[in-house]
């Protein structure tokens, strides 16, 4: 994503969101996967989310108090760098 305040993958209300590739966040205040009351999967050897600028996030999963029970599933390498 090369634009400020962008999302590569967004879903809400019991969506199923899956990343099996590479997401590059190049600008500020961006999200790789933004999920609201939804299931998130980031899996596979090629699934990576690179965050390069401030105030950005790889995965943001929010539960708003609905009756859903969403899950976030991560497989493969998990690396955080400052």
C-alpha positions as CSV (number, residue, x, y, z in Angstrom):
1,X,0.0,0.0,0.0
2,X,1.6,3.3,-1.1
3,X,-1.1,5.7,0.3
4,X,-1.5,7.0,3.8
5,X,-4.5,5.5,5.8
6,X,-4.9,2.5,3.5
7,X,-5.9,-1.1,4.2
8,X,-4.7,-4.0,2.1
9,X,-7.5,-6.4,3.4
10,X,-10.6,-5.1,5.2
11,X,-13.7,-7.0,6.4
12,X,-16.5,-6.8,8.9
13,X,-19.6,-8.6,10.2
14,X,-18.4,-12.2,10.2
15,X,-16.2,-12.0,7.1
16,X,-13.4,-14.5,6.5
17,X,-10.1,-12.7,5.7
18,X,-7.1,-14.6,4.4
19,X,-3.6,-13.5,3.4
20,X,-1.4,-16.0,1.6
21,X,1.0,-13.5,0.0
22,X,3.0,-10.4,0.8
23,X,1.6,-7.1,2.0
24,X,4.0,-4.1,2.0
25,X,2.8,-1.0,4.0
26,X,4.8,1.9,2.6
27,X,3.0,4.9,4.2
28,X,1.7,6.1,7.6
29,X,-1.4,5.0,9.4
30,X,-2.0,1.9,7.3
31,X,-3.1,-1.6,8.0
32,X,-2.3,-4.9,6.4
33,X,-5.4,-6.7,7.6
34,X,-8.2,-4.7,9.4
35,X,-10.9,-7.0,10.8
36,X,-14.1,-6.0,12.7
37,X,-16.0,-9.0,14.1
38,X,-14.3,-11.3,11.5
39,X,-12.0,-14.2,11.2
40,X,-8.4,-13.6,10.1
41,X,-5.8,-16.0,8.7
42,X,-2.3,-15.1,7.8
43,X,-0.7,-18.4,6.7
44,X,1.7,-20.0,4.3
45,X,5.4,-19.7,3.7
46,X,4.9,-16.7,1.5
47,X,2.5,-14.8,3.8
48,X,4.3,-11.8,5.2
49,X,3.2,-8.3,6.3
50,X,5.9,-5.6,6.2
51,X,5.2,-2.4,8.1
52,X,7.6,0.4,7.2
53,X,6.1,3.6,8.6
54,X,4.9,4.9,11.9
55,X,1.3,4.4,13.2
56,X,0.7,1.4,11.0
57,X,-0.2,-2.1,12.0
58,X,0.1,-5.6,10.4
59,X,-3.1,-7.0,11.8
60,X,-5.8,-5.2,13.8
61,X,-8.7,-7.4,14.9
62,X,-11.5,-5.7,16.8
63,X,-14.5,-7.3,18.5
64,X,-17.3,-4.9,19.1
65,X,-19.3,-6.9,21.6
66,X,-21.3,-8.9,19.0
67,X,-22.2,-12.5,19.7
68,X,-19.6,-13.7,17.2
69,X,-16.4,-15.4,18.3
70,X,-13.9,-14.5,15.6
71,X,-10.4,-16.0,15.6
72,X,-7.0,-14.8,14.4
73,X,-4.7,-17.6,13.1
74,X,-1.0,-17.0,12.3
75,X,1.3,-19.6,10.9
76,X,4.9,-19.5,9.7
77,X,7.5,-17.0,10.8
78,X,6.5,-14.3,13.3
79,X,9.0,-11.6,13.4
80,X,8.7,-8.1,14.8
81,X,11.4,-5.5,14.3
82,X,11.7,-2.0,15.8
